[in-house]
Amino acid sequence: MEQHRTRTPQRRQPSQVPPAPPAGLGEATAAAGYPVSVAVAPAPATGRGASGPRAGGVAPVVLALRRFPNPRLTGIGAGLFAALTMFLLACLDRLLLGASETVYGVLFLLVSALTSYWVRPADLVTAPIIVPIAFAVGVIPVAGGTGGFGGQTMAVVTALAVHAGWLYGGTLIAGLIASVRKVRQMRERQRHLVRADRAAAARRPRP
């Protein structure tokens, strides 16, 4: 009789799955064992860089200067502005501070700077002429003359002679600001002409 041989079943070795790489940049392994590339987008930069403010930001000083009013006054408008402003400031100086000469002089310097800065470019030459007239108009309440028109006139003339330093200082400031603005205007006009010549030369057909 033949004896049936019994074959012991062999255990199958489990298929080894490669370990998954650690989380991070690189390649991730799918369930079937095929490598799959994963693109990682860079994180957006936040905050300020080491060299300065973030891109697209504006310095606070520039924002403050942009908010500052920047009218363009004609020669007559600048003259009226300077004369009325100095007269009102002189009245306030006489009521509150007893006609302080130093306060009036400092205010005159500020008004002179604003007048020469706000006058339009076509009337820059009028700034040094407007400022002394405004000083003479504003000094009337500060002079404090008595005795009618003659006494008031003599008080104004005396005040102009005594406060000649403030008068010359304000006129000099107005002249300097007007000169700087005029030079910048001439340079800007020259740059515009150069750009126009270059554009015209670029449009010309070459032989």
C-alpha positions as CSV (number, residue, x, y, z in Angstrom):
1,M,0.0,0.0,0.0
2,E,1.2,3.4,-0.8
3,Q,1.5,5.9,2.0
4,H,0.4,9.5,1.2
5,R,3.1,12.0,2.1
6,T,2.0,14.9,4.1
7,R,3.6,18.1,3.2
8,T,3.9,20.7,5.9
9,P,2.5,24.0,4.7
10,Q,5.1,26.7,4.4
11,R,4.4,30.1,5.9
12,R,4.6,33.0,3.6
13,Q,7.0,35.7,4.5
14,P,5.2,39.0,4.9
15,S,6.1,41.5,2.2
16,Q,8.3,44.1,3.7
17,V,7.1,47.6,3.2
18,P,9.8,50.3,3.3
19,P,9.4,52.6,6.2
20,A,7.9,55.9,5.6
21,P,10.3,58.9,5.7
22,P,9.8,61.4,8.5
23,A,7.5,64.3,7.9
24,G,9.1,67.2,6.1
25,L,10.5,67.9,2.7
26,G,11.3,65.1,0.4
27,E,9.3,62.2,-1.1
28,A,6.3,60.3,0.5
29,T,5.7,56.6,-0.2
30,A,2.3,55.5,-1.3
31,A,0.5,52.4,-0.1
32,A,1.6,50.4,-3.1
33,G,5.3,51.2,-2.5
34,Y,5.7,53.7,-5.3
35,P,7.4,57.0,-4.5
36,V,5.2,60.1,-4.9
37,S,6.8,63.5,-5.0
38,V,5.1,66.1,-2.8
39,A,5.6,69.8,-3.5
40,V,5.8,72.0,-0.4
41,A,4.9,75.6,-0.9
42,P,7.1,78.1,1.0
43,A,5.6,79.9,3.9
44,P,4.8,83.5,3.3
45,A,7.2,85.9,4.9
46,T,5.6,87.9,7.8
47,G,6.9,90.7,9.8
48,R,9.7,93.1,8.9
49,G,12.9,92.1,7.4
50,A,16.3,92.8,8.8
51,S,17.0,95.7,6.5
52,G,13.9,97.8,7.0
53,P,10.1,97.8,6.7
54,R,8.2,95.1,4.9
55,A,7.6,95.3,1.2
56,G,4.9,97.8,0.2
57,G,5.1,99.6,3.5
58,V,5.5,103.4,3.8
59,A,7.5,105.1,6.5
60,P,5.3,107.0,9.1
61,V,7.2,110.3,8.4
62,V,6.3,110.1,4.7
63,L,2.6,109.4,5.6
64,A,2.6,112.4,7.9
65,L,4.1,114.7,5.2
66,R,1.5,113.5,2.7
67,R,-1.3,114.3,5.1
68,F,0.0,117.9,5.6
69,P,-1.9,120.4,3.5
70,N,-0.1,121.5,0.3
71,P,-2.1,124.3,-1.4
72,R,-0.9,126.3,-4.4
73,L,-1.6,130.0,-3.9
74,T,-1.2,132.7,-6.5
75,G,0.8,135.8,-5.8
76,I,-2.2,137.7,-4.6
77,G,-3.5,134.8,-2.6
78,A,-0.2,134.3,-0.9
79,G,0.0,138.0,0.0
80,L,-3.5,138.0,1.5
81,F,-2.8,134.8,3.4
82,A,0.5,136.2,4.9
83,A,-1.0,139.6,5.8
84,L,-4.2,138.4,7.4
85,T,-2.4,135.6,9.3
86,M,0.2,138.0,10.7
87,F,-2.4,140.5,11.6
88,L,-4.5,137.9,13.5
89,L,-1.5,136.5,15.2
90,A,-0.4,139.9,16.3
91,C,-3.8,140.6,17.8
92,L,-3.7,137.3,19.7
93,D,-0.1,138.2,20.8
94,R,-1.3,141.5,22.2
95,L,-4.3,140.1,24.0
96,L,-2.7,137.0,25.5
97,L,1.0,137.9,25.9
98,G,1.0,141.7,26.0
99,A,2.6,142.2,22.5
100,S,5.6,140.0,23.0
101,E,8.2,140.9,20.3
102,T,9.9,137.5,20.4
103,V,6.7,135.6,19.9
104,Y,5.7,137.8,17.0
105,G,9.2,137.4,15.4
106,V,9.0,133.6,15.7
107,L,5.5,133.5,14.3
108,F,6.7,135.7,11.4
109,L,9.4,133.2,10.5
110,L,6.9,130.3,10.4
111,V,4.5,132.3,8.3
112,S,7.3,133.3,5.9
113,A,8.3,129.7,5.4
114,L,4.7,128.6,4.8
115,T,4.0,131.4,2.4
116,S,7.1,130.6,0.2
117,Y,6.3,126.9,0.3
118,W,2.6,127.3,-0.6
119,V,2.9,129.8,-3.4
120,R,2.6,128.3,-6.8
121,P,5.8,127.8,-9.0
122,A,4.8,130.5,-11.4
123,D,4.7,133.1,-8.6
124,L,7.9,132.1,-6.7
125,V,9.5,135.5,-7.3
126,T,6.8,137.2,-5.3
127,A,7.5,135.4,-2.1
128,P,10.4,137.6,-0.9
129,I,8.2,140.7,-1.7
130,I,5.1,139.5,0.1
131,V,6.7,138.7,3.4
132,P,8.0,142.2,4.3
133,I,4.5,143.7,3.5
134,A,2.9,141.1,5.8
135,F,5.3,141.9,8.5
136,A,4.4,145.6,8.3
137,V,0.7,144.8,8.4
138,G,1.0,142.5,11.3
139,V,3.2,144.9,13.4
140,I,0.4,147.5,13.7
141,P,-1.3,145.8,16.7
142,V,2.0,145.1,18.3
143,A,3.5,148.7,17.9
144,G,0.9,150.1,20.3
145,G,1.1,153.7,19.1
146,T,-1.2,156.5,20.5
147,G,-2.1,160.0,19.5
148,G,-4.1,159.4,16.3
149,F,-2.8,158.5,12.8
150,G,0.5,160.3,13.1
151,G,1.4,158.7,16.4
152,Q,0.4,155.2,15.1
153,T,2.5,155.7,12.0
154,M,5.5,156.7,14.0
155,A,5.0,153.7,16.2
156,V,4.9,151.4,13.2
157,V,8.0,152.9,11.7
158,T,9.9,152.6,15.0
159,A,8.8,148.9,15.4
160,L,10.0,148.2,11.9
161,A,13.4,149.7,12.7
162,V,13.6,147.9,16.0
163,H,12.5,144.5,14.7
164,A,14.6,144.7,11.5
165,G,16.4,141.5,12.5
166,W,13.2,139.4,12.4
167,L,12.2,141.2,9.2
168,Y,15.4,140.3,7.4
169,G,15.3,136.8,8.8
170,G,11.8,136.0,7.5
171,T,12.7,137.6,4.1
172,L,15.8,135.5,3.9
173,I,13.9,132.3,4.7
174,A,11.3,133.0,2.1
175,G,14.0,133.8,-0.5
176,L,15.9,130.6,0.2
177,I,12.8,128.4,0.0
178,A,11.7,130.0,-3.2
179,S,15.2,129.6,-4.7
180,V,15.4,125.9,-3.8
181,R,12.0,125.3,-5.3
182,K,13.0,127.2,-8.5
183,V,16.1,125.2,-8.9
184,R,14.2,122.0,-8.4
185,Q,11.6,123.1,-11.0
186,M,14.4,123.9,-13.5
187,R,16.0,120.5,-13.0
188,E,12.7,118.7,-13.4
189,R,12.0,120.6,-16.6
190,Q,15.4,119.7,-17.9
191,R,14.8,116.0,-17.1
192,H,11.5,116.1,-18.9
193,L,13.2,117.6,-22.0
194,V,15.9,114.9,-22.0
195,R,13.2,112.2,-21.7
196,A,11.2,113.7,-24.6
197,D,14.4,113.9,-26.8
198,R,15.2,110.3,-26.0
199,A,11.7,109.2,-26.8
200,A,11.7,111.1,-30.1
201,A,15.1,109.6,-31.0
202,A,13.8,106.1,-30.3
203,R,10.8,106.6,-32.5
204,R,12.8,107.8,-35.5
205,P,13.3,105.1,-38.2
206,R,16.9,104.0,-38.5
207,P,18.5,104.1,-42.0
